[in-house]
Amino acid sequence: MIGDDYDPGATGTPTSCTEPLPCLFCGAPEFVEIHEIWGHEFMLQTCCEGLHQQIVQDMDDDPVWARALLRRLKIEPLTGQRLRRVVDDGCVGMILDWQLQLGSASAGQVRRFIARHHAHCGIPTAWRFHRAVFNGRTLMGVAIVGNPVARALSGRGIVEVNRLCIRRDTPAALRWNAASMLYGWCAQEAERRGFQKIITYTRIDEPGTTLVASGWLKEAKIRGRGWHSTRRPRSNANGWIDKIRWSRALHPRSHSEPPPRRSETSCEASMLTGWTTVGSVFGFTPA
Ligand SMILES: [Zn+2]
């Protein structure tokens, strides 16, 4: 049990109270403040070990209270970040889940990120535009948008989310909503640039929940290539799996960037061509 002066809703901060209550554990004036913050971890400083253990226990039991307490202790002005939640990551304990923010990243950063976290799909050599999403200062994911890899779809005012990559090596809580923020941004940016439609693909065994929630529609089923073939090595595992093509209609107000002509083939070097242009295709004529 923590003294009433730690009620996060109370006015004034515990550390600024002129007459703090005596600590139930050590009898000295109750004291708690943020001692250190690094990335998604933090350390509290208290008047005594007893109070520290009690606060940690209470934070674990009630994450909403935990967030309110850290806000009372000025964690947001201290870090310049907005705190989304405090969550137990099941390993180091309570971690700071910051409000996600879209931000910029260099093409080199994007390539390195995909190479590290999405290597099975290969790294495209060129694309039109991209965006990154951050949790605090942690780069959580990237999305890149380019011309449709299936040549039958190019030259029609369509762009494609060629890659959307969210890292999986951090606690799951940190990536909550990251994919839908990126999908939302891709559609918005494509619309702003004058495109009529945006598409993307998922493996048939992926539920596509994020896309459905973001207003995308299932458009076609694309059969993975070459189950029968014995000549090609399985260098790209994804090429062998059926895909779903998703789309979202856009309503551009102006055409600030004209739709690509068929001759613009900057994305043809993408590793995805394996399954989009060679395989049997339902819903449209293969290139
Ligand atoms: Zn104490």
Boltz pocket constraint, residues with backbone or C-beta under 6 A from the ligand:
constraints:
  - pocket:
      binder: B
      contacts: [[A, 23], [A, 24], [A, 25], [A, 26], [A, 27], [A, 28], [A, 29], [A, 30], [A, 31], [A, 46], [A, 47], [A, 48], [A, 49], [A, 50], [A, 51]]
      max_distance: 6.0
